[in-house]
């Protein structure tokens, strides 16, 4: 069973077409293969009555916004897959089958579909080409982090475990992006399915387009309080769009400065030139996809950058009060990265002589290379290659099943005291944590941090519960709260408690404290196996 959830607030003008399209899905039987749930979010125009006459399930609630409406529908859904669309969208006949097809892969937890339009005005055609350009970018990615609810689907269990969409967003804005960003941060696999198409009437005028972009910019600024790293990249937004906001802002500052200092006008001209250059790849795309749109392209790009930029500035200056804290702030992330670069460089230089001696000892002690690499789960569950000094005999990974019986920890993690695969030199290196020294290279590359949760093997992460995936929200660390609180003697529940407390209550002072305590932990040797 698939549950299709449609929130509606005074949408009687478009809801009938949406329901007609949903009731005509090819190859699926309503009531057996799928259900349609319309959540009436306090409509005053009879939208709920219209849905009841169409024969679909209707849930009524006082107006609380689309996020709360979708969550309400999910709570009452019967299906294991939740599909979402909007009341002003008309899904194509094969939409639902295409949207849910990727769930045949048990690793897929969320799917994003696509927009299309039949509008012939230049503004809506620009909007469609804008989406098409972003879709072309997403097609090249095996995993995405950005899902819009006009055409979206999630596994119901994961959706509910993560609390659904955040109702702090009272109007349609970025509540859908924020939820998909949260899931991606836990390492869940989200994918793009371009054949899951819904038809939509895009903005018809420049004024409509500007209002929508300003609204997105405002709530995006609110969201960035929780997910500041998304200010720089996501799977959906081309980098040029971000640069255009910055460049237009510089152009305006230069123009204002030019009133008092003539040379400041050169900044404005340089910024506008940079803006034009950044638009060339998109212009080339438009020339192939819909050439007549080129006539309004400069005006639309300037309007987009101005509206988004004004919205973002407004969101930062007058953000809603009482926003909860969710992870690191942008300033904290910047400080932490600066500390990583400085510490990583210093650590790499100081450890170089030790690495040379250790490498020679390893080669003399047992056959095989001195260094060992392995795929581990990094921030957001993204795999990266971790580097270590080899402490086990060659082929040790193939013998893992033989020694797992010696694991004394609860949960997904494991640690085996007196592991027979560890070499003589390896035991010494592990005792003093010298085998981790090559990870200064991972820190310099930006894959790890000096302090954070330790990176786990991919197969261990695959067995994580939803709660355990919260530790993937930040970069893994060379040391961390686990290393200074028992190391290998801590089972997964205790590790998780310490690491989530570190993430939720992070401060630069806490990093310095853990780094200092790590020296004592190494000297004590407790939990070093």
N, C-alpha and C positions, 0 to 999 in steps of 0.2 A: 504493500500500500504506500502510495505517495500522497502527501498532503500539500495542496497548493493553497497558500495563504495570501489574501489580497486585503490590505488595509484601505479604508476609504473614509474620506471626510468631505462631505458635500460634493461627491463625484458622480452624481446621477447622469450628467451629460456624457460621460465616457464609459461608465461602468458596464452598460449593456453590451457594448461592443467587446469589452474585455471578457465578460462572461460567455458571450456567444462563441468567442474564440477558444476559451478554456473548455467548453462543453463539446467542442468539435475536434479534440485531439486525436490524431490518427493512431490506430493500433492499440488504443487503451479504452477500457470500459469504466465509465463513471460509477462509483460505488463499489467496484471490484478491484480495479487497478489503482484508482486515485480518487481523492475527494477534493472538493473545492470549499474553502472556508473564507467567507467575507467577514472581516472585523469592522463593524461600523463604529468609527471613532467620534461619536457624538454628532453625526450628521443632522442637519436641519432640512434637507431637501428630499427626504424619502429614499436615500440610497439603500438603506437596510431593507425597506419594503420591496424595492426593486429586486434586490438579491434574493429575497424570500420567494418572490413570484417566479424567479428563474429556476428554483428548485435546488439551491445550494445551501449549505449550512451557514447560518448567520449568527455571529456573536456580537452583542451590543455592549458598548462601554461609554462612560463619560469621556469627553475629549481629553486625551493624555498624550497625543502625538503618535506618529507612525511607528517609532521604536517600541513603545508600550503596546500598540495594537498588534504588531507582528509577534511580540512575545506572548501576548494573550492567546493568539491563535495557535502558537506552537505548543502551549500548555494543554490545549484541548485537542490537538491533532492525534489522529490514529496511526499515521504512517511513520515508518522508520526513516524516511527521507522527507525533509521539508523543502518545498519549492516556493519561491517568492516572486511575485511580480506586482506591478502597480495598477491602480484602477484606471489610469490613462494609457495603459498599454494593451495591445491586442496580440497575444502570442500567435505565431504561425502554426499551421497544423501539426508539424513535427517537433514543436518546441519542447514538450515535456519529455519525450523519448530521448531527444538529443541531450537535454540538460541533465538527465539522470544516468545516461549511458556510462560516463566515467566512473560511477560508483561500483561498476563491476570490479574495479581494482580496489581491494579492501583498504589500501593506504590512502585513498582519496577521501578527504573529509569535507571539501567544499568545491563548488563549481560556479564559474561566472559565465553568463551568456552575453549576447550582443544586441545592440539597437539597430533598427533600420527605420526608414521613413519614406512616406509617399508624398511629402510636402514638396512643392516646386519653387517656393520662394528662395531667394539667395541666402537669407539668414539661416533658415532651417537646413539648407543644403550645406552651408558652412559648418554648422553644428555636426551634421552627419559625417562630413569629411574629417572633422576634428576627432570624432570617435574612431573612424576608420584608421586614422593615423596611429592612434593609441592601440587599437586592436592589432595592427601590423607589428607593433613592438612586442605585444604580449604573446603573439603566436610563436615568437622565437624563444620563449621561456618555458621550461618544463614545469616550474613551480611559480606561482604568483602569490602576491600578498594583498591584492586589491580586488574586492568583489562588490559590485553595486546590486541593490536588491530589485532593480527593474527586471533582472533575469538572473536568478541565483538559486542555489540549492545547497543544503547542508545535511549531514547526518544528524538526526534529532537528538541522539544521546549526547553528542559533543556540543551541540547548540545549547541544550539545557544545562549541561555541566558548566558551561562558561557564562551562564547568565543571560544569554541572548544579547540583543542590542541595548546599548546604554540609554535609558530614558532621560538622561540629562539633556539630550538633544530634543527640544520640544517641537521642532518643525523639521520637515524633510531637509536634510543637509548632508552630514558626513557620518551619521550613526552606523551606516552599513560599512563604510571604509574602516572605521575604528574597530568594529568587530572582527573583520577579516585580518586587520593588522595584529590584533590580539592573538588570533589563532595561529597566524604565521610565526609570531614570536615564540610560540610553544613548539614549533617544528612540525605542525600539521601540514599535510600536503593539500594545497589548493591549486586548481587548474583552470585554464581558460578553454571554453568550448564555443568556438565562433559560430557553429551551426545552430545553437540554441537562440533563435532570433525572435525578438518581439518588435512589433511595429509601434511607432510613437510619433506624436505630433510635437516636434521640437519647437523651440522659441521661434515665434514668427517675426518679431521685431527686435531691433537693436536694444531697445529699452528693456524688453523681457530678458534678453540675454545678459545684460549688465546687472539687472537685479538678481538673477540667479547666481551669477559668478560672485557678486558681492556677498551674498548669503553663504555660499560655499567657503569663500575666503574667511569670513568671520568665524564660522564654526570650525574651520580647519585650524585657526589660531587657538581656539579652545582645546581642540584635540591634541595640539602639539605640546600642551602642558604635560600630557601623559606620555606622548610618543614623539619626543623632539627629534629623533633620528629621521622621522618621516618628512622633516623639512627639507631633507637633502635628496631622498630617492624613494621611489616605490615602483612597482611593476607597471603601473598604468601611465604615470605622468612623464613625458619626455623632459630631460634636463633643460632643454632650450626654453621651455615654458617658465621654469623657475628663474633662469637667467634673464628672461625678458621682463619679469617683474622687478628684479634688481636694477636692470639697466634703465628702465623707464623711471624708476625712482631717482637714480643718479642724474638722469637728464633733467628732471624737474628741479632737483637741488641745484644743479649747475645753472639752470635758467634763473632761478631765484637769486643765486649768488652773483650772477652776472649783473644784476641791478646795482650792486654795490662795488663789484670788482669785475672789470671787463673780461679779464682772463678766465674767470670761472665759466664763461660761456663755452670755452673750448671743451670743458668737461661734459657739458650738455651735448655738444656736437659729437664728441667721441662716443658717448653712451648711445646716442641714436644710431650711429654707424654700427656699433656692436649689436644693437637691437636688430637692425636690418640684416646683418650677416647671420645672426642666429636664426632668422626666419627663412633663410634660403632652402634648407632641406625640406621644410614643410611646404614651402611654395612649390618646390619641384613635385612633391607628392600630390598637391592640389591640381597642378597642371595636367597630371595623368588621370586623376580620379574624377575631377569635375571642373574643367577649365573655366567655365563662366564665373565660378566663385572667386577667381583671381581678381575680379573687378572690385570686390569689397574686402579683399584680404588685408591690406594695410590697416584699414579702419577697424576691422574686427580684432586683429591682433593687439592693436593699441588699446582698444576698449577692454579686451580680456585682461591684459596686464594691469590696467588701471583699476578695474573693478576688483580683481583678486587681491591686488596689493592694498587697496583701500580697505577691503574686508579684513585682511590679515592684521593690518595696523589697528583697525578698530577693535578687533577681537583681543589683541594684546592689551590695549589701553583700557577697555571697559568689559573685561571678561566677567561672566557670571560669578557671583560669590559662592563660597562653600564648595568649590570643586575638590573632590578627593585627590590625594596623591597616588600616583600609579607609576612607580619606578623612578628612574633618574631624570633630573631636569636637564635642559640643554647645557647650562653652565657647568653642571656636575660632569656631564659626559665630556665636555671640552677639556675640563681640568684633568679628568681621569686619563684621557688620551695623551695629553701633554706629559703627565707623569709616567705613562707607559713608554713613551718615546725616549724620555730622558733615562729612566731606569733600565729600559731594554738595551739602550746603547751602552750605558755604563756596565751593565751586567755582562753583555757580550764581550766587551774588552777585557774585563777582569777575569772572566772564566776561560778565556782562550788558552792560557798555559795549562790549566787543569784539564781541559778537554783533550789536549794533545797527550798528556801523560796517561789519562784514563783510557783513551783510544788505544794506545800502545799496550796497556795492561790487558785490555779486553782481547786483543788479537793474540796475545801470548797465552792467555788462559784457556781459550776455546776457539774452535774454527768458526769462521763467519765474519761478517762486517762489524765494524766498531759501532756504527750508528743504526738505529732502528726507527722506522716510520710506520705510522698506522693512521687510518682514517678515524677521526673522532667527530662528535657532534659539537659544532660551535654555536654561536648566537643564532637563535631562531631555528636550531637544529640543522643548520647548513653544514655539510661535511667539509672538513679541512684535514690536511695531513700534518699530524703532530710529529715532532722529532725528539728522540731520546737517545741516550747511550744504551747500547744493548746490554741487558742484564740477565737474559735467559739464553738457553741453548737454541740454536737454529731450529726452526720448525716447532717451536713451543706452542704456537697457536693451534696447530693440528692436534696437540695432545691435551687441549683444554678440557674436553669431556672426561678425560681420565682422572682429573684432579678436582673437578667441581664438587665432589663429595666432601672435600675439606673446607668448603666455604662455611664461615660461621656467622655471616651477616643475614639479616632479614631484608626483604625487598629486592628490587631489581639489581642493586649493586652486589659485587662479590669481592672478597679478599681471602687469600689462602695463605695462612702462616706456614712456614717451612715448605714452601712450594718446591718440589723436587726439580722443577725446570730451571730454577735460578742458579746461576754459576757462582763460583767462589768470589770472583771479582764483583759480580752482580750483587751479591749480598752486601758487600762493603759499600758499593755505590748507592744502593737503596737505603742503607742505614743512615747515610749522610745526605741523602736526597741529591746526590751529584748527577744521577741519571737524568734529572730534569733540566740540567743547564742548557742543552741545545734549544730549549723552548724560548730563550730570549730572542731567537730568530722569529718564532711565531708571533711574539709580542711586537717586534718591529714591523712585521708584515700586517699587523692589525687583526690577526686571527684570534689572539689571546690578549689578556690583560695581566698586569702584575698580580692583581687580586681579583678573585671571583670564584664561582663554583668550579670544581675540577672537571675537565672535559671527559665525557664517558664514551665508550665504544658505541658504534651505531647500533649493534644488536641489543645492547643494554637499553639504549634510548627507545628502541622499538617496543620494548616491554614496559615502558613507563605508563603509569596512570596519568589521567589528565592533571591531577594535582602535582605530580612529579615533573611534568613538562614545564611548570612555571619557572624552574631553575634555568631554562634555556633562554629566558628573556634578556640575558646580558652575556657579554663575552666570558668564556671560561678563563680561569686564572692559573698562574704559576703556583700561587698559594691562595689560601682562602680560609673561610671560617671553619671548614672541616679540618684543615691541616693544623690549626692551632687549638683544636678541641678534641683530639683523639685520633685523627688520621684514619688509618685502616681499621681501627676498632669500632668505628661508628657504623651502625646499620643505616639503611636508606631513610627510614622515618626521622631519625635523629639528624642525619645530614640535611634533609630537606628542611627541617625546622630551622636550623642554623642558617642555611643559605637563603631561605625566603625572608628571614628577619634581616639579613644583610642587604638584600635587594630592596625591601620595602623601607628600610630605615638607613639607607646609604648616606654617608658623608665622607669627605676626603680624610677627616680625622680617623674614621674607622679603618680606612685603607692603611694609613700610617701605623695604627695600632696593630693591625694584623701582620704587617711586614715586620715590626719589631718582635711580636710574639712568635713569629715563624722561626726566628733565630733560636729561641729557647726550645721550641718544639723539635727542631733538628738536633740540638745538643742532647735532649732527653732520649730521643730515639723511640718514643712511645708510638706504637701503631705503625712503625716503618717496616713493612714486609716486602 
